[in-house]
Amino acid sequence: MSYFWIALGGALGAISRYGIQQWITVKNYPWSTFLINILGSFIIGLLAAKAEQSDFWAREGKWLGMVGFCGGFTTFSSFALENMQLIRNGNVYLALVYILTSSALCIIFAFLGWYLCK
């Protein structure tokens, strides 16, 4: 049954990611991936807190939300590719800003999500 929950969550996460990428299109900075990574970090923080409080969220909910949805939703492979493209196009400073702000904010928002559910 775990595969069902993971597949369902993964499909929902991938569809959500695609929808956000279609909604936010800015050519000179990867805003959609930036937002998705921050939001995904927030969601995984919320779900980690719920997993400590509930049997469902420790099992089926973890498969659905953390493994499936967040796995299909967050886009660190896209993050790496976009940074590579920024650097290859001579935008080293912009790539460094993107790397630092994404990393810091994702960690901060994971804590925020976790604390809000505690």
Long-range contacts (C-beta under 8 A, 24 or more apart in sequence): 1-60, 2-60, 2-63, 5-60, 5-63, 5-64, 5-67, 5-68, 6-63, 6-64, 6-67, 6-68, 6-71, 7-68, 8-64, 8-68, 9-63, 9-64, 9-65, 9-67, 9-68, 9-69, 9-70, 9-71, 9-72, 10-67, 10-68, 10-69, 10-71, 10-72, 11-68, 11-72, 12-68, 12-69, 12-72, 13-68, 13-69, 13-70, 13-71, 13-72, 13-73, 13-74, 14-72, 14-73, 16-69, 16-72, 16-73, 17-72, 17-73, 17-74, 17-75, 29-94, 29-98, 30-78, 30-79, 30-82, 30-98, 33-75, 33-78, 33-79, 33-82, 34-98, 34-101, 34-102, 36-73, 36-74, 36-75, 37-74, 37-75, 37-76, 37-79, 37-102, 37-106, 38-102, 38-105, 38-106, 38-109, 39-73, 39-109, 40-70, 40-73, 40-74, 40-75, 40-106, 41-74, 41-105, 41-106, 41-107, 41-109, 41-110, 41-113, 42-109, 42-110, 42-112, 42-113, 43-69, 43-70, 43-73, 43-113, 44-70, 44-74, 44-110, 44-113, 45-109, 45-110, 45-111, 45-112, 45-113, 45-114, 45-115, 45-117, 46-113, 46-114, 46-116, 46-117, 47-113, 48-110, 48-113, 48-114, 49-113, 49-114, 49-115, 49-116, 49-117, 49-118, 50-117, 53-117
